[in-house]
Amino acid sequence: MTLTPIVLDANQPPERFYAGGERIAAFRGAAASEPHTPEDWVASTVALFGTSGTGETTIGGRALSELVRADPGAWLGAAHAAVHADDTQLLVKLLDAGERLPVHAHPDDIFARDFLGHTHGKAEAWYIVEPGEVFLGFTRDVSREELDALVRDQDVSALSALLHRRRVQPDDTVFVPAGLPHAIGSGVFLVEVQQPEDLSILMEWRGFDLDGAADGHLGLGFDLALNAVHRAALTSADVDALISRDHASTSALVPPADAYFRVDRVSPETTTLAGYGVLVVLDGVGELRGKSGPLPLARGSVVLLPHAAGEHVLTGTARGVLCRPPAV
């Protein structure tokens, strides 16, 4: 197939355990949203943990993962494919927190490889579109015995009180390293960029529509799964170092995120170089102009850019973010 920019429709797995979806519908220009569809999985080559295919992106009736596997050089570029083969190294989501998410953490690469047989852990980052509060890291050291008790007893008040809280504004970004306990506050709408995995360890589930005691530990049991959680205290300065409020910078994330993914702000007359990526238009209208011709854009447009599509220029009043894998 000839690879050109591909406008992606919403891809919202149904019946998730937390509320949300209305902000995604409004952003995407849809009339309404289904209940409990708070995530739009963009350019997804992976499925929800424990499912077969749910959450994967399809294009022309074929899974994106299958298309990339058939020609990784064209999709990802020769340099990327030489290092990572057909692994895109990237998953993007739109996330609408219709309620505060439960406190949770994600395993790192080593834990995911050794105990789950997965290629990646899950570092992630958030580009804030609509403001609110986020929760990041413990304010003091937490012993393993204390964490076990908090999870076992579902002492939600005590657990949430242990986390640093930060108010975030539109165009702020937050880097969340693997292992860091975190949650997203009610009302926050964001673009999430992450390693391409769906691996979460829940420390809280009381009041949510799921059986966390059975499903919150990735099938490992909490005795093992909670080993992946960072229990050491973060200072206030440590937390602030994960957040970028420099809205003038082209590179949106703090430097430690570069090892996992990249997010660049794009605005009118920005030229995007050839490379695999996902463009999310946050505001305005315009066109994406490249060798395949102009592509109309508006707020809520989400475009998958294969490497072989070449470079493009953004025109009009459109501005957004371009999410890419790490550089090679």
DRENVOSE-529061 format. One record per residue (C-alpha): residue number from 0; residue in one letter; chain; x, y, z. Coordinates in steps of 0.02 Angstrom, whole numbers. Last residue first. Layout:
NUM; A; A; X; Y; Z
...
END
This chain:
327; V; A; 885; 311; 863
326; A; A; 764; 443; 928
325; P; A; 627; 389; 1046
324; P; A; 456; 358; 969
323; R; A; 354; 508; 913
322; C; A; 207; 615; 968
321; L; A; 173; 774; 871
320; V; A; 71; 900; 969
319; G; A; -52; 1030; 909
318; R; A; -80; 1193; 822
317; A; A; -193; 1236; 677
316; T; A; -212; 1418; 626
315; G; A; -181; 1392; 440
314; T; A; -38; 1280; 387
313; L; A; 62; 1130; 451
312; V; A; 205; 1077; 337
311; H; A; 246; 896; 300
310; E; A; 396; 780; 281
309; G; A; 391; 608; 205
308; A; A; 244; 487; 192
307; A; A; 371; 346; 201
306; H; A; 393; 372; 388
305; P; A; 209; 339; 421
304; L; A; 112; 485; 498
303; L; A; -46; 440; 593
302; V; A; -165; 587; 604
301; V; A; -285; 637; 744
300; S; A; -402; 783; 709
299; G; A; -483; 849; 867
298; R; A; -469; 1033; 823
297; A; A; -466; 1046; 634
296; L; A; -363; 977; 490
295; P; A; -382; 964; 302
294; L; A; -250; 855; 214
293; P; A; -156; 938; 71
292; G; A; -66; 833; -60
291; S; A; 29; 668; -57
290; K; A; 198; 755; -58
289; G; A; 156; 853; 98
288; R; A; 37; 983; 165
287; L; A; -56; 963; 329
286; E; A; -198; 1087; 319
285; G; A; -279; 1215; 430
284; V; A; -398; 1238; 574
283; G; A; -376; 1294; 754
282; D; A; -340; 1203; 916
281; L; A; -272; 1040; 989
280; V; A; -227; 944; 831
279; V; A; -151; 775; 877
278; L; A; -12; 716; 761
277; V; A; 49; 538; 784
276; G; A; 222; 484; 729
275; Y; A; 333; 382; 615
274; G; A; 465; 490; 532
273; A; A; 494; 613; 393
272; L; A; 521; 788; 461
271; T; A; 376; 894; 520
270; T; A; 387; 1072; 455
269; T; A; 302; 1200; 567
268; E; A; 222; 1337; 463
267; P; A; 75; 1351; 582
266; S; A; 109; 1267; 751
265; V; A; 185; 1104; 815
264; R; A; 231; 1062; 994
263; D; A; 345; 913; 1004
262; V; A; 320; 754; 1106
261; R; A; 457; 621; 1113
260; F; A; 460; 443; 1178
259; Y; A; 554; 325; 1295
258; A; A; 734; 384; 1314
257; D; A; 677; 563; 1286
256; A; A; 573; 561; 1446
255; P; A; 725; 606; 1552
254; P; A; 734; 774; 1458
253; V; A; 570; 850; 1524
252; L; A; 433; 845; 1394
251; A; A; 363; 974; 1272
250; S; A; 507; 995; 1149
249; T; A; 459; 1151; 1051
248; S; A; 480; 1257; 1206
247; A; A; 365; 1407; 1228
246; H; A; 246; 1318; 1347
245; D; A; 381; 1294; 1479
244; R; A; 274; 1218; 1617
243; S; A; 366; 1052; 1618
242; I; A; 330; 930; 1759
241; L; A; 441; 785; 1814
240; A; A; 566; 903; 1899
239; D; A; 423; 971; 2006
238; V; A; 403; 799; 2083
237; D; A; 586; 784; 2129
236; A; A; 584; 962; 2199
235; S; A; 441; 917; 2315
234; T; A; 546; 771; 2374
233; L; A; 503; 596; 2318
232; A; A; 496; 463; 2452
231; A; A; 545; 284; 2416
230; R; A; 407; 156; 2385
229; H; A; 432; 134; 2198
228; V; A; 308; -3; 2148
227; A; A; 372; -154; 2050
226; N; A; 387; -262; 2206
225; L; A; 199; -237; 2223
224; A; A; 172; -366; 2087
223; L; A; 260; -507; 2180
222; D; A; 161; -518; 2342
221; F; A; 14; -439; 2249
220; G; A; -18; -595; 2146
219; L; A; 59; -614; 1974
218; G; A; -97; -613; 1867
217; L; A; -69; -432; 1816
216; H; A; -93; -376; 1998
215; G; A; -259; -283; 1998
214; D; A; -371; -419; 1925
213; A; A; -420; -531; 2071
212; A; A; -406; -413; 2220
211; G; A; -448; -270; 2102
210; D; A; -619; -339; 2062
209; L; A; -684; -202; 1950
208; D; A; -817; -68; 1944
207; F; A; -732; 61; 2052
206; G; A; -784; 109; 2229
205; R; A; -636; 22; 2311
204; W; A; -504; -10; 2178
203; E; A; -340; 55; 2246
202; M; A; -162; -9; 2237
201; L; A; -182; -64; 2058
200; I; A; -35; -129; 1957
199; S; A; -53; -79; 1775
198; L; A; 19; -154; 1616
197; D; A; -57; -106; 1449
196; E; A; 98; -92; 1339
195; P; A; 163; 15; 1196
194; Q; A; 274; 135; 1294
193; Q; A; 178; 293; 1328
192; V; A; 108; 456; 1263
191; E; A; -49; 522; 1345
190; V; A; -147; 668; 1275
189; L; A; -247; 744; 1415
188; F; A; -416; 786; 1490
187; V; A; -422; 814; 1678
186; G; A; -595; 825; 1753
185; S; A; -567; 708; 1899
184; G; A; -386; 690; 1952
183; I; A; -256; 577; 1875
182; A; A; -166; 451; 1985
181; H; A; 13; 403; 2026
180; P; A; 131; 279; 2107
179; L; A; 298; 282; 2013
178; G; A; 355; 112; 1951
177; A; A; 383; 165; 1772
176; P; A; 424; 349; 1757
175; V; A; 280; 474; 1744
174; F; A; 327; 629; 1644
173; V; A; 203; 773; 1660
172; T; A; 168; 907; 1531
171; D; A; 91; 1080; 1545
170; D; A; 0; 1138; 1387
169; P; A; -164; 1167; 1481
168; Q; A; -138; 1185; 1669
167; V; A; -85; 1064; 1805
166; R; A; -119; 1072; 1992
165; R; A; -1; 960; 2088
164; R; A; -27; 835; 2229
163; H; A; 109; 730; 2310
162; L; A; 43; 561; 2366
161; L; A; 31; 490; 2543
160; A; A; -143; 563; 2572
159; S; A; -207; 454; 2429
158; L; A; -156; 297; 2522
157; A; A; -224; 351; 2691
156; S; A; -393; 398; 2619
155; V; A; -403; 242; 2511
154; D; A; -373; 117; 2650
153; Q; A; -412; -31; 2538
152; D; A; -373; -151; 2681
151; R; A; -260; -263; 2576
150; V; A; -187; -118; 2477
149; L; A; -148; -11; 2629
148; A; A; -85; -163; 2726
147; D; A; 35; -217; 2588
146; L; A; 97; -38; 2573
145; E; A; 132; -30; 2759
144; E; A; 226; -195; 2759
143; R; A; 328; -143; 2608
142; S; A; 380; 14; 2700
141; V; A; 329; 183; 2632
140; D; A; 461; 319; 2622
139; R; A; 382; 490; 2626
138; T; A; 285; 604; 2508
137; F; A; 249; 458; 2392
136; G; A; 246; 486; 2205
135; L; A; 133; 587; 2091
134; F; A; -50; 640; 2104
133; V; A; -128; 751; 1971
132; E; A; -252; 894; 1985
131; G; A; -352; 984; 1852
130; P; A; -336; 1068; 1684
129; E; A; -399; 1028; 1509
128; V; A; -273; 986; 1372
127; I; A; -128; 924; 1479
126; Y; A; 8; 830; 1387
125; W; A; 39; 675; 1493
124; A; A; 189; 559; 1496
123; E; A; 210; 371; 1512
122; A; A; 334; 237; 1564
121; K; A; 260; 66; 1543
120; G; A; 365; -91; 1544
119; H; A; 416; -157; 1378
118; T; A; 456; -321; 1289
117; H; A; 335; -425; 1389
116; G; A; 372; -596; 1464
115; L; A; 274; -553; 1621
114; F; A; 398; -585; 1763
113; D; A; 571; -553; 1692
112; R; A; 526; -444; 1543
111; A; A; 397; -336; 1630
110; F; A; 510; -318; 1784
109; I; A; 658; -267; 1677
108; D; A; 560; -145; 1570
107; D; A; 477; -54; 1715
106; P; A; 312; -101; 1796
105; H; A; 167; 20; 1801
104; A; A; 90; 105; 1953
103; H; A; -83; 134; 2026
102; V; A; -189; 250; 2130
101; P; A; -366; 244; 2062
100; L; A; -421; 370; 1931
99; R; A; -515; 523; 1989
98; E; A; -679; 533; 1896
97; G; A; -727; 574; 1717
96; A; A; -541; 569; 1680
95; D; A; -540; 591; 1492
94; L; A; -387; 512; 1411
93; L; A; -331; 528; 1231
92; K; A; -204; 393; 1201
91; V; A; -38; 371; 1110
90; L; A; 63; 211; 1102
89; L; A; 243; 208; 1046
88; Q; A; 397; 96; 1029
87; T; A; 339; 56; 851
86; D; A; 412; -119; 863
85; D; A; 434; -188; 687
84; A; A; 624; -208; 698
83; H; A; 685; -103; 845
82; V; A; 864; -58; 800
81; A; A; 871; -79; 611
80; A; A; 686; -36; 601
79; H; A; 719; 136; 679
78; A; A; 859; 175; 556
77; A; A; 762; 110; 407
76; G; A; 607; 213; 442
75; L; A; 453; 166; 544
74; W; A; 316; 132; 418
73; A; A; 418; 106; 261
72; G; A; 558; 12; 351
71; P; A; 436; -93; 452
70; D; A; 352; -166; 297
69; A; A; 242; -319; 336
68; R; A; 261; -299; 524
67; V; A; 195; -122; 513
66; L; A; 38; -181; 425
65; E; A; 10; -323; 548
64; S; A; 30; -208; 698
63; L; A; -92; -86; 618
62; A; A; -222; -223; 615
61; R; A; -307; -245; 448
60; G; A; -485; -196; 400
59; G; A; -433; -43; 302
58; I; A; -335; 20; 452
57; T; A; -360; -63; 621
56; T; A; -298; 4; 788
55; E; A; -289; -120; 932
54; G; A; -392; -82; 1087
53; T; A; -471; -253; 1104
52; G; A; -370; -375; 998
51; S; A; -366; -526; 1112
50; T; A; -390; -477; 1293
49; G; A; -292; -503; 1454
48; F; A; -205; -335; 1449
47; L; A; -291; -219; 1327
46; A; A; -221; -246; 1153
45; V; A; -63; -183; 1071
44; T; A; -17; -101; 904
43; S; A; -114; 56; 947
42; A; A; -108; 204; 829
41; V; A; -220; 301; 950
40; W; A; -313; 216; 1093
39; D; A; -455; 334; 1143
38; E; A; -483; 314; 1330
37; P; A; -629; 365; 1442
36; T; A; -760; 249; 1366
35; H; A; -865; 219; 1522
34; P; A; -1030; 276; 1449
33; E; A; -1041; 289; 1259
32; S; A; -1006; 462; 1194
31; A; A; -1113; 591; 1107
30; A; A; -1127; 695; 948
29; A; A; -945; 670; 899
28; G; A; -833; 819; 861
27; R; A; -672; 732; 914
26; F; A; -643; 851; 1059
25; A; A; -825; 843; 1114
24; A; A; -826; 653; 1104
23; I; A; -660; 642; 1197
22; R; A; -726; 760; 1330
21; E; A; -882; 652; 1353
20; G; A; -782; 491; 1371
19; G; A; -764; 466; 1556
18; A; A; -801; 352; 1703
17; Y; A; -688; 215; 1770
16; F; A; -692; 26; 1750
15; R; A; -692; 26; 1561
14; E; A; -849; -33; 1475
13; P; A; -797; -5; 1295
12; P; A; -624; 15; 1215
11; Q; A; -621; 184; 1126
10; N; A; -543; 194; 954
9; A; A; -589; 364; 883
8; D; A; -560; 381; 696
7; L; A; -384; 398; 629
6; V; A; -336; 512; 484
5; I; A; -196; 426; 390
4; P; A; -48; 521; 318
3; T; A; 13; 431; 161
2; L; A; 89; 260; 135
1; T; A; 56; 179; -32
0; M; A; 0; 0; 0
END
